[in-house]
Amino acid sequence: MAEAVTADRAARSLQQLGYRLTPQRIMILEAVLESDDHVTAEELYEQVRVQYPHISFSTVYRTMELLRDSGFVTQTDLGGGRVQYHPVGKATHHHLVCQGCGSVAEVGEEIFTGLQQELRERHNFDATLTHFAIFGRCERCR
């Protein structure tokens, strides 16, 4: 399981990678890393805009891409065309999304243990299997 990252630690890491730490980036970083739930860029935008009214949505979106690419958040599409983000240290689960009724159930990360082992043994490949949305039909909708 990935370790939960604090906003301070993430900020230092981004700075070491050569990224500027603007007040907007810090607010976005704090908002997403302190979240215990999945959040969209739109939700983050509304949250940060309360403190920083002149922030643009594109700043939030680009910052979320940076945080994803830097390994601080995962990005998952749980359906409906809206990408959701989750801090890596808190994304220790996957989702079963019903294409019939839209229900979402969480399953533990151990569900992919066998697949990771098989990929390692058969293909000498270390797969990063974090925070998936698996689409199908729930028991009610089958």
C-alpha positions in Angstrom: 0.0 0.0 0.0 1.2 3.5 -0.8 2.0 5.8 2.1 -0.2 8.8 2.6 1.5 12.0 1.6 1.2 15.3 3.3 0.8 18.5 1.4 4.1 19.8 2.8 6.0 16.7 1.6 4.3 16.8 -1.8 5.1 20.5 -2.2 8.8 19.9 -1.3 8.9 17.1 -3.9 7.4 19.2 -6.6 9.8 22.0 -5.8 12.7 19.6 -6.1 11.4 18.5 -9.5 11.6 22.1 -10.6 7.9 23.1 -10.4 6.9 26.5 -9.0 4.8 26.5 -5.9 2.2 29.2 -6.5 -0.4 29.9 -3.9 -3.0 28.4 -6.2 -1.1 25.1 -6.6 -0.6 24.9 -2.8 -4.3 25.4 -2.2 -5.2 22.7 -4.8 -2.6 20.4 -3.4 -3.9 20.8 0.2 -7.5 20.4 -0.9 -7.0 17.1 -2.8 -4.6 15.5 -0.3 -6.8 16.3 2.7 -9.8 14.8 0.9 -10.9 11.4 2.1 -13.2 10.9 -0.9 -12.9 11.1 -4.6 -13.0 14.6 -6.0 -13.4 16.0 -9.4 -11.5 19.0 -10.8 -14.8 20.8 -10.8 -15.3 20.2 -7.1 -11.7 21.3 -6.3 -12.2 24.4 -8.4 -15.3 25.4 -6.4 -13.6 24.6 -3.1 -10.4 26.6 -3.9 -12.3 29.5 -5.6 -13.8 30.3 -2.2 -10.3 31.3 -0.9 -8.9 32.4 -4.3 -11.7 33.8 -6.5 -9.5 34.6 -9.4 -8.3 31.0 -10.0 -9.1 29.5 -13.3 -10.5 26.1 -13.9 -7.6 25.4 -16.3 -5.2 26.0 -13.4 -7.0 23.4 -11.3 -7.1 20.9 -14.2 -3.4 21.4 -15.1 -2.4 21.1 -11.4 -4.3 17.8 -11.1 -2.5 16.5 -14.2 0.8 17.4 -12.6 -0.1 15.7 -9.3 -1.2 12.6 -11.2 1.9 12.5 -13.3 4.0 13.1 -10.2 2.4 10.1 -8.4 0.5 12.0 -5.7 -3.0 11.3 -6.8 -4.7 8.6 -8.9 -7.2 9.4 -11.6 -10.3 7.2 -12.2 -13.3 7.5 -14.4 -16.2 6.0 -12.4 -18.6 6.6 -15.4 -20.5 9.6 -16.4 -17.5 11.1 -18.2 -16.2 12.8 -15.0 -12.6 12.0 -14.0 -12.2 11.7 -10.2 -9.0 12.0 -8.2 -7.9 10.4 -5.0 -4.7 10.8 -2.9 -2.5 7.8 -3.6 -2.1 6.8 0.0 -5.9 6.6 0.3 -6.6 4.9 -3.0 -6.2 1.3 -1.7 -9.3 0.0 -3.3 -11.0 -0.5 -6.7 -14.5 0.1 -7.9 -17.1 -2.2 -9.5 -19.4 0.1 -11.5 -22.7 -1.2 -12.7 -23.6 -0.2 -16.2 -27.3 -0.9 -15.5 -28.1 1.1 -12.4 -24.9 3.0 -11.9 -24.2 1.6 -8.4 -20.6 1.6 -7.3 -19.1 -0.9 -4.9 -15.6 -0.8 -3.5 -13.3 -3.9 -3.4 -9.9 -4.2 -1.8 -6.6 -4.0 -3.7 -5.9 -7.7 -2.9 -8.3 -8.6 -5.8 -5.3 -8.0 -8.2 -2.7 -9.8 -6.2 -2.9 -13.0 -8.4 -2.8 -10.9 -11.6 0.3 -9.0 -10.4 2.1 -12.2 -9.5 1.2 -13.8 -12.8 2.4 -10.7 -14.8 5.7 -10.8 -12.8 6.2 -14.5 -13.3 5.1 -14.9 -16.9 6.2 -11.6 -18.4 8.8 -10.3 -15.9 6.6 -7.2 -15.6 5.8 -5.3 -12.4 2.3 -3.9 -12.9 1.1 -0.8 -11.1 -2.5 -1.7 -10.5 -4.0 1.2 -8.5 -7.5 2.5 -8.2 -9.4 0.9 -11.1 -13.0 1.2 -12.1 -14.3 -2.1 -13.5 -17.5 -1.9 -15.4 -20.1 -4.6 -15.6 -23.5 -5.5 -14.2 -24.5 -6.0 -10.6 -26.5 -8.9 -9.3 -29.8 -6.9 -9.5 -29.2 -5.8 -13.1 -28.1 -9.1 -14.5 
